[in-house]
Amino acid sequence: METFRSKEPSAGGKRGSYTVYKRQGMDEGELSDMAMKVEEGEMEDPSVTSDMVYLITRRLSNRKKALTYLVLVSLLLLVVAFLLGYVSFRNTCRSCVEINSECTATLNEDEYDWQSRYPSSEGILYWNDLKTMLHKYLNKEEITKNIRIMSEKPHPTGSQQLQDLVTHIHKKFHTYRLNHVWTDSHYVTLPTPDRDSSNSLCVMDSNGALRETIPLEDQDVYLAYSPSGTVTGGLVYGFYGRDEDFQRLRELSVNVQGNIVILRVGKISFAEKVNFAQQYGAIGVLIYPDPEDIPQNPRGLGLCSNTAISGHVHLGTGDPFTPGFPSFNHTQFPPINSSALPGIPAHPISANTASKLMNKMGGREAPPSWKGGLPHTNYNLGPNFTEPGNQLKLGVANRMVSTVINNVFGSIDGFTEPDRYIILGAQRDAWGPGAAKSGVGTAILLELAHALSEMVANGKRVQPRRTLLFASWDAGEFGSVGATEWLEGYLTMMHLKAAAYFSLDKAVLGDDRLYMQSSPLLHNLIEMVIKQVGSPKQSGQSVYDQIMARDPDSIDQITQSLTMDSSAYPFTAFAGVPAMELTFDELDRVYPFLNTKLDTYDTLNRKLNGRLADVSQAVAEMVGQMVIKLTHNDLLPLNYRAYSDVTLNYLIQLRSFANELQSRGLTLQWLYSARGDFSRAAERLTSSIRTSNERDERLNRIYNDKIMRVEFYFLSQYVSATDSPFRHILHGRGDHTLDALCEHAQLLAVDPARFDEKKFRRQLALVTWTLQGAANALSGDVWSLDNNSF
């Protein structure tokens, strides 16, 4: 951004001054600007200075002494002016007012925000001006209109309905006068139900003869990436299918090996459920919505008892048949499958079907906490049926189809750093009408593109430093395929260009609770904006006030770790870009209509008591404010110091095993040292920024490059992007992560015989050197590192 120009008012023929200075400071990664006014009358009067010189020279006969005194007086005046300026600077320092800053108490919350500074005859834009402009240009009626358009009918990937929406979004971007609008295509392989061979569920007797066919209400409902095939075995109730649930079954001596498991929707993704079931020896999986988790009632506010929920069971993102590579048509790939594809068939069923099956099950009674809300249903664990010898036969028929997917993009170019991007994205496709799944997110994406482009066009007063990139993703239902394939195509430069990503998927599922999945580098931004955006539920309150009024302790529960079912996940875990996904949701309830034919505009609006437009606008304002901060600040307001605390929490967990590890000849000292080096590097960067020339664009560029690459530094360079695509040691999956290291160490307490010292050494080395590499990269020049000298 450009600095303000000095102005010289001429009223009364008297010369005055108005000077604005720019100052950057940083604490906990948040940076802001501040302005200082030197008002008329604070400058030295030239006539007074001349009189003093005359008196001094008149009274002193020695010219040399007069000159000496003159020099001393001049120095004294300079010192006094410096001190006055310093005091004024300290009193007006906005950059001090950050999270955990030393002078937070000196300013109000609304006073610490940076100012948008552009030379303009219309005056200066401050943060409140930008907030007001954003609120003015966001039109909730337009959001409502686009949600309706997006959710008129089902629009799965590859359908004509989705292609019509591609045209609609493309035209909208052009209408908004974005600088660039384009579409890119990928050629992927997607699973669909096989119309020639239907899915089936049957009860067989001990001789293999058919006893009963259990009807599946909707043949269009399926689990994408489930392998086709038929399996027969007993039936085991496994609660939510988490690792601890299967451990509990083992403790209860319930045999999962060689049997089909029936699991409830919730807690973890479908892919994780199937993955754990396979690890424990199951041969098939059924997943149903239990009324205790997903309400069912006749008034249209709950899920119908004959409705099953579609999903996908690939424990990854992107096209699993080109893992780690972009699916462009000009690239010839050898036959390869992702290791995250399941090896056992899985299928969704309705609550009605689940009740029929579970009433046929024998075995011991389920623990009380495992019993759900299926009416007139026995919650037994199996695997045997009440009729001896009976077994369940599951048949799944999916086929793979080569499909062209299209991502649509639009951009507003940055004025100072156009090669640096802030990206906003939303899934466009949906198996059903998709009002909550894709409609709201796409509508907010369109309205933010419209509002921000209008702000820039308003007299050229708003000039973002960095480029805003708006993305409408295809094939999101299959695991962020469109987003991941695009990332794979630009993986080598993404960490050099993208400063942050905001996912708008599932932005509105309710209005009682706000939570976000996010990289810690972005946490400070949400803490700021929730105090400045009005609550969609209670007039006169901010979102922050609404949270505090309900439960003051819940403010600490807003932020959650990134999960694989968010399109924000691959940006951080795969590409090393800080990412966030915001959601308004119900308290302690799963939104029941996602991935069903009931996910319509009317259903969603009725669920929110007619406040869908208000809640959507609140999300748009929060994301918009965060985006403005990221696009306008001279220095990126990313909290790069956050990982010092995050990694420390892991080290505290590991410390309890230090003695046991030492007895085996293992030490955590080098891991502690690497974390310390990263913490010191972050502190040095903060100190350098505070003491540097804030007007030096070259230095700002260097600092921004370091800040925006911190997330990338935590991608392990020692594992393959194709074998372990989610290389982030904090958010990723695999033996290279801190989670895996801690889980392995816990075996020393719960099952020492399973502890593998060789594997642990490798895990420790991967984590340590990735963390040390992050510290080295943040330190900068090789001669600045804390190397031992001789």
N, C-alpha and C positions, 0 to 999 in steps of 0.2 A: 504494500500500500504506500501511497505517497503521503508525505507529512503535510500538515497544514502550512499555509503561507501566512507570513506576518501581515497584519492589517494596520493601516495608519489612518485613523479617523481624522477629519479636518474640521470638525465642528468648532466654531469660535476661533478659527485660525490657530488653534493650539495643538501642538504635536503630541500625540499620545502613543501608546504601544500596546499590542496584544500579541503575546508570543506563546506558542504552544509547543511543548517539547514532548518527545516520545521516550518512554522508558520501559524496558522490558525487565520483568523479574520472574522468578519461578520458585514455587514451593510445591512439592508433591506433584510436579509435572504440569501444574496449571500456570499458564502465563497470561498476563494481561497488560494493558497499556494504561498510562495515566497522563494527565495533562496538567501543566502548571501555568498559571496566568501571572504575568508580572504587570500589575496594574499601574495606571498612570500615577505618578508621584513617588513610585518606589525607586526610580532611577535617579542618579546623581544630577543635580542642577549644574550646568556648565558655568554659570555665573558665579556660583559659590566656589567652585574649584579655582576660577581665575582670581578671585579676591584673596584666597588663601595663599596662592603663589605670590601675589603682589606683596602681601604683608611679610611673608618670609624673606623675600629678596630685599625688601626695603630695610629691614632691621638688621640684616647680616651684611657686614662689610666684606667678608671673605666669600668670593664667588663660589669657590669649591665647596665651602660649607653649605652655601645656599642650595647648590645642586644636590649635595648629599641629603639635606633635609627634604628637598623636593622628591627625591627618589623614595625616601623612607615614608613620606606621607602618601605617595602614590601606592606603594606596597600595602600600607595600612588600609587605604580605601579599597584595594582589591580584595584583601582578606575579609573586610567587613561585608563587601558585596557578596563574596563567596559564601560566608556564613549565613547571610540573609537568604541567599538562594537555596542553600542546603536545608535551612529550617523550613522554608516554603515547600521544598521538594518532599521533605519527610512528612509534612502535614497534608500533602495532597497525593501521596503515593497510593495509586490504585493497585499497583502490582503486588503490594504487600498483602492485600486482602485476598488471600487464597486459603485453601484448606490447610489448617495447621500453621498458618503464617504467624510470625511474631507480632504483627500489628493488626491482627484481625479485629480486635475490639475497637479500633479507632474509627471504623467506617461502617455504615449500614450495608445490608446485603445487596441493595440495588446499586451501590456506588462503586463496586469493585470491577464492574465489567468494562472491558476495553471499549474504545470509541472507534467507530468506522470513520476513517479520516480520508477524505477525498477533496481536492481543491474544487470548489464549486461556488458560483456566485450566489447560490441559494442558501448557503450556510453550511454548518457542520452537522453531520449525522452522528448522534450518540447511540448507545446501546438501546435505550428506551425508544428512540426513533425507529430503529430497525425492528424491534419487537412489535411496535404499533403498525408498521408497514406490513409485516408478515401477517399479523392478525387481520388487517384490512383486506389483503388480497386473497386470503384463504376463504373459499366459498363453500360452506357446508352443503348448500343445495346442489352444487356441482358434484361434490363427493357422493351424495345420495344418488344423484342421477347416474353416475358412472358405476356405482355398486349394482344398481338395477340392470344396467346394460350388460355388465359382466356376468350376472347370475340369472339371466333369463332362462337358460337351459343348460344341460350338461355340455361341457366342452373339453373332452379328453384330448391328449396329445395326438396329433395326426388327423383330427376331425375337421370337417369344413367349418363347424362352429368356431373352433379355435382359430382357424385361418382368418375368419371374418373379424375376430377380435385383434389379430395382428394388424390388419388393415386399419381398424378403428384407432388403435394406439399410435400407429405410424402417422396417421392424419392428425391426430391430436398434437403430437410433438411438433409437426410442421406448423400447425395453427398457433402454437405458443411461441413461434419464432426462435426456436432453439438454434444454436450455431451449427450443429451437425445432427443429422438424423440418419440412422442406418440400421440394417438388419444383417446378422450373421447366421449362418446355417451350419448344423452339424448332422452327421449321419450316424445314428445310434441304433442299437438293437433293443427293442422293448418287448416285454411279455404281455400277452393278452389272453383272455379265456379262449380255449379251443371250442369253437361252435360245433365241430364235428364229433366231439366226445365230451360229454358233460361231467361235471364233478359229482361225486357220489359219497354217500355215507350209509353203511349197512351193518346190521347185527347178524353175525354168522354163528352157527352152532358148532359143537366140537368136531363134527364131520366136515365142516367147511360149507355146509348148505346154508342158503339164505333164510334167515328167520324173520327179518323185518327191514324195510327200507325207511330210513329217516329222511324226510323231505328237506331239501335246502330251498328256502323260499325264493331266493334270487340268484340265478345263475350268472348274472353280471358282476356279482360281488366276488372278489378274489384277493389273493395275496401275491403281488407281483414278485417275480424271481423265485417263487417256490418251484422246485423241480417237479416235473410230472412223474406220476407213478402211482402204484397201489401198495398199501401196507396193511397188515392185519396184526392185531395184538390186543392186549388188555388196555384198560383206560385208567389213567391216574390223574387225580385232581391236584394241580401244582400251584394253587393260589395265583400270584402274579408272574410266576416264572423267573423270579430273580435268583441269583446265586444262593442267597441265604434261604430261599424257599426250598430249593432242591437239597440244600444241606439239611434242612429240617426234615424233609422226607427221608433222607438217609438215616437220621437219628431215630425216626419212628419206624425204621425197618421196612419202609415201603419201597418196593423195587420199581425203578423207572426203566431199567435196562430192558430193551425189546418191546416196550409198550408205547402207546399213544398217550400224550398228556393233553389235558384240557385246562386252559389258563384264562384268567380274567384280563380284560383290557385295563391298562393304566400302569402307573409307576415307572415303567421303562418302555422302550419302543418295541414294536412287533419283532424287529430284527434281533434285538437283544434277547427277547423271550425264546425265539427259535434257536439262537446260538447257544444259550445255556442248556436248553433241552437236549440239543445234539451232544453237547459236552458230557451230559450225564447219561447218555445212551438211549434216549428216546428215539423212536422210529418215525414219529409223526406228531403234529401239533394242531390243536383246535383252539381258537381264540374267540371269546364271547364277551359281550358287555353285560356286566352284572348290575342289576338295579341299585345296588348299594353304592356303586361308583357313578353310574349314569342313570339318572332318574327316568322312569317310564310312567307316563300317565296319559289319559285320553284327551287332555285339553291342548295338545300340540306343543307343550313346553318340555316334553321329555321324549326319549327315543321309543319308538314302537317296539313291542316285544318280539315282533317278527322281522326286525331289521338287523342285519349284520353290517360290520364296518370293514371297508377295504383298507389296504395298506400295502407296504412293501417289506420284504424280509432280507434285503441286502444290507449287511452290516458295514455299510460304507456309503459314499456318495459318488455320483457320476455314473457313466456307462461301465458296468462291471466287465465288459468284454474288451475294453481297451484301457485297463487300469494304468493310471499315471500318464496316459497319452491323450491328446485331444482327438476327437472323432471327426476329423476332416475327411472328405471323400478322396482326397488325393494321397492319403497316407495308406500304405499297404501294411497291415498288421498280421503277424503270425497268429494262429489260433491260440487264444489264451483266455482264461477266466480269472476273475478276481478271487483271491483266497477267502474273501468275505461272503461269498455266495453260500447259501445253506445246502446241506446234503440230504435233508429230509423234507418230505412234503408237508405243507402247512395250509390251513384253510380257515377263513372266518365263518362263524356260525352265529345265529341269533340267540337271544335269551330263551325263547321257546324251545329251540333245538337243544340248547344246553340243559334245560330242565328235564327234557325227555331222557337224555342220555344219563344224567347224574342220578335220576331216580332208578336207573337200572344197575347202578354201581353198588358193589359190596365193599368189603374191607372195613378197616377201623374208621371211626367217626373223625371228621376233621377237627383240628383245634378250634376252640370257640372264636378266636380272632379271624379265622379263615372263612367263617360262614358268612355268606352274602345275603342278598335280598331277593333271590328267586323264590317266588311263592310256592308253597307246598313241595319243596324240594329237599331231598336228603343230601347233605354235604358229606359224603363218604370219600375216602381217599383211594379206594380201589387197590390193586389193579383188576381184581376179579369182579365179575358181574354177580348179581343176586341169583341168576340161573347158572348153575355150574357149567363150565365148558364154553359159555358164550364169549365171543370176541367181537371187536369192532373193526370194520374194514373201511379204510379211507382211500378214496380215489381222487387224484388231482390231475386235471388236464389243462395245461397252459402251452402256448406256442410262442415262439420268438419271431418278431416281425421287424424288418429293417425299416426305420422311420426317419424322416427328415424333421428336425426340430429347428425352430427359429427364435432367436433372441432379438429383441428390439431395443435400440439404444437412442438416446438423445443427450446432448451436452450443452452446457453454458460455459464458454471458455473463460478461464482465469485471465486477469489482466496483468499480473506480475509473474506468476508461476503457472503458466497454462499446462505444463507437463506434469503437474501434481494433481491427483484426483481425489475427490470425496465422492464415494459411490453410494447410490441408493437403489435398492432392487426389490422386486416383488414377483412372486410366482403368478403366472397367468392361467395355467391349465387347471382343470379339476375334473374328477370322475363324475361328480354330481354337479348341481348348479353352482356350488362353491362360493356362496356369499361370504362366509367367514374364512374359508380356506384361501381363496385367491381374489375375490371381488373387492373386499375392503382394502387390502394391500395395494392392489393395482389402482383403485380409485384415489387413495392417498398419494401414491406415486405420481399420478397425473396431476393432481391438484398442487402438489409441491413444485412440480416442474412449471406449472402455470404461474403460481404465486412468485416464485423466485425469479422467473424470467421477467415478470411485470416489475418487480423491484429493480432489477438491473436496467430495464427500459425507462424507468421513471426519471427522466432528466439526466441520465448518466451519473447520478449521485451515488448509486450502489455499484461498486466495482469489486467483485470478489477476487482475491489474490489467486485462488486455485480453481481448477476446473471442477464443475459439478457434472457428474455422470449419472444418468437415469437409465435403469435397466429393467426390462420386462422379460422374465425368464420363462422358458418352456420346459416341460417334462419335470416340473418340481415334484409331482406326485410319486415319481419313481426314485426319489432321493436326490433332490437338487441336481438333476442331470444337466440341465442347461447351464446353470451357474458354474458347476464344476468343470464341464467341458471347456467353457470359456476361460476359466482360470488355468486349466492345463495348457491351453494354447498360448497363454501369456505368462507362464510361470516364471520364466527367467527374468522378467522385468517388473512383475507385479509389485514386489517389495520396494522397487525403486520409484514407482509411480503412485501407488495407492496409499493414502494416509489413513483411511478408515472406510468401513462399509457398514451401512445400516439396512437391515432386513425389515421389510414391512409386512411379511407374512404373518398370518394369524394375529394381526394387530388388535382385533376386537373380538373377544369371545364372551365378554361379560363387562360389568362396570364396577365391581366391588373391590377388585384388587389389581394393583399395578405391579408387574415384575418384569425383570429383563434378564436375558441371557447375554453375557457380555465378556469381552476381554477386560481385565482389570485396568488397562490403560485408558478406558473410556468411562470408568465409574464416576470420576469427578464431574463429568459433564451432566449426567442425569441428576446428580445431587444438586446442581445449580438450577436446572430448568424446572424441576418439579415444584419449586417455590414460586415460579413466575408464570405458570400456566394454570388457568382456572379449572376447577374441578367440574367435570361433566355431570356430576350427580348433585352437587350442592352449590347453589348460586352464592357468590360472595366469598367462596373458599378457594384456595389453591389446591392442586393435587396433593401437595405436601400436607396441608391442613386436613384434608380428607383422610389421609393415612394416619396422621397423628390422632385425630378424633376417634378413629376406630380402635387403634391399638398402637400406642407410642413405640412399643418394642418391635412392631412389624416393619419399621423404617429400615432396620438392619437386614431384613429378609427380602428386600426388593431385588437385590442382585444375586444371580445364580450363575453357575458354571454353564458354559456352552455345551449343548447336547447335539448329537448327530442328526436329530430330526429337524434342526434349524438350518435354513440356507445360509445363516451367518457362520456356521461351523467350518465349512471347508475354507472360507477366507482366512480364518485364523489358524486352524489346525493343519491345513495343507499349504496355504500360500503365505502365511506369516503376516497377515494384514489385520489390525485391530478391528473387531466387528461386534455388532450389537443387534439384538432383536427385542423390541418392546411389545408387551402384551397387556391389555386390560382383560381380566378374566374373573370368573366367579370364585367365591371363597370355597376352597376345599371341594370343588366339583369339577369334573371333566365336561367341557362343552360337548353335548351328546351327538351333534349332527355332523361333525367333520367327517369327510369321506363317505357321506351318505347322500341319497337323493333328497333328503329333507333339509339340506343346507341351503335354504332359500333366503331371499331378502326379507320377506314377511316374517319368517320364523326367527331370524336373527333380531330383527327390529322388535318383535314381540317379546323376545327373551330379555331385551334391554328396556322394556317398558316404553318403547317409542323414542329412546335416546340414542339410537345408532348414529345419527348425524353429529350429535354433540360429542360423543365419545371418540368418533373418528377424527373430528376436528381437533380434539385435545391431543391425540397421538400425533397428528400432522404438525401442530404447533411445537410440541416437545422435540420431535425429530428436526423440524425446521430451525429451531433455535440452536440446537447442537451443531447442525450443518453450518449455520452462519458463523458460529464461533470458529469452526475449523477452516472455513474458507476465507475469513477476514483477518484473523490474528497474524501478525508478523511471524510469530513463533507458534508452532503447533501446540495446542493445549492438551497434550497427551501425558498422562501420568506415568512416565517411564520408570519412576522410582517404585511403583506399586509391586513389582516383582521381587523386590528386596524382602517385603513382608510375606508375600505368597510363598517364596522358597523357604523362608525361615519357619513357617508353619510345618512344612514337610520335615525339616531338620529336627524340629521338636519331637515329631512322631518317631523319627529314627533314633533319637538319642536314647530312648528307653531300651533299645537293643544294643547299645554300645558295648556293654560288658560281655554279652554273649558273643558278639562279633569279634571282640578282641581276643577272646579265648580260642577262636578259630583262626587267629592270625589276620583278621580283617580290621580295617580302620576307616572311619568316616572323616578323618582329618582333612583330606584333600578336598572333599565335598564342602566342608565348612569353609575352607580357604577360598574355594571358587566363589561361594556365595558372598564372602567378605569382599573379594575383589570386585564383584559386580556392584555391591552396595557402595564401595568407595568410588568406583568409576561414575556412578550416578550422582554422587555428591559433588565430585569434581566438575562434572558437566554443569550442574546447577550453579556452582560457584563461578565457573567461567562465563556463563550467560549473564549472571548478575553484575559482573565487573567489566563486561565488554562494552564496546561502543554499539549502542542499540540501533544506530542509524547505518551501520555497516551491513549492506545487503549481502556481501560476500560471506561475512560471518553468520548472518541469519540463515543463509542457504546451507552452510556447513552444519549448523546446529539442527536445522530441520531435517536434513538427511539422516543424522544420527538418531533423532527422536523417532522418525517414522519407520526406521528399520529395526527398532528394538524388538518388536514382535518376531520379526524374521530371524533375529539372532537366536531365538529359542527353538528354532527348527533344527533338529539333530542333523548334522552334516555326515554322520557316520552310518546312517541307514539309507536304504534305497527308497526313492520316491515311488517306485512301482511296487515294491514289496511291502513297504510300510508308508503309505501315502500321507498319513496323519502324523508327521514327524515332530510335532510340537511336544516338548517334554512335559508341559503342564496341561495342555488340552488334548493331546493326541492319544493314540491307542497303540500299545505294543510294549515290548520289553525295554524300550529306550526311555520310557516315561517315569516320572517321579511316583506316579500312582502305582505302577508295576513294581518299582523298587520297594515301596512301603508295604505293599501286599505280600511280597516275597519275604521281607523281614519279619512280618507278623507270623509267618509259619514257625519261627523260632519259639513262639509262645504257645501256639495252638496245635502244631503238628511238626515237631522238629525233624521227624524222619523224612518229610517231604522237602526239607530245605536243601537246595542244590547250590553248593558253594561255588562251583564253576560258573553257573548261570548268574549267581548274584554278583560275582566279580565283574562279569561282562556288563551287567546292568549298571553297576556302580560306575564303571569306566565311561559308559555312554552318557550317563547323566552328568557326571563330573566334568567331562571335557566339553560337553555342550554348554554348560553353565559357565565354564572358564572361557570358552570362546565368546560368549555373550559379553562377559566382562572385558575381554580384550578389545572387542569391536567397539564397545561403548567408550573405552578409554581413548581410542583414536590412534595416534601415531605410535609406532612401535617403540620409539625412544621415551614415550610417556608411561610405559607400563612399569609396574613394580617388580622389576627383575632384580635378582641378587647380583651384587657387584663384588669384585674381588679386589 
